[in-house]
């Protein structure tokens, strides 16, 4: 009587496939700590550039988005936290740029006044 091992190969394939799928399902994206740190740095940089004076709405939106990102991170919603952190960074960079532009425009106006 010959014993056949032909039934083991499909069973082995199914087991390996199930293991791979289980591992893939358990894998999750890492928490967005780098994005949150970058957003905090961008908001601080905008604040240092007097965005409170020259671009208060943009800076307020950036701070709100950063707070929401931190809350989402605390509630284990990594994808939402990442999106909000990136949004906060972009808004803070916009506030920084607008503050720098306003400061440059003010300096230009002062120089023109000196000339005339």
HUTALIN-V878955 format. One line per field, one symbol per residue. phi: phi as a letter, one per 40 degrees, with the letter a starting at -180 (. if undefined). psi: psi as a letter, one per 20 degrees, with the letter a starting at -180 (. if undefined). A space follows every 50 residues. Layout:
phi = ???
psi = ???
//
This chain:
phi = .ccbbcccdccccccccccccccccccbcccccccccccccccccccccg cdccaccccccccccccccccccccgbccccccccccccccccccccccc cccccccccccccccc
psi = ppppjhihghggghggghgghghhhhprqqqlhghgghgggggghhhhjk hhghmhgghggggghgghghghghjkmgggggghghgggghhhgggghgh gghghghghgghhhg.
//
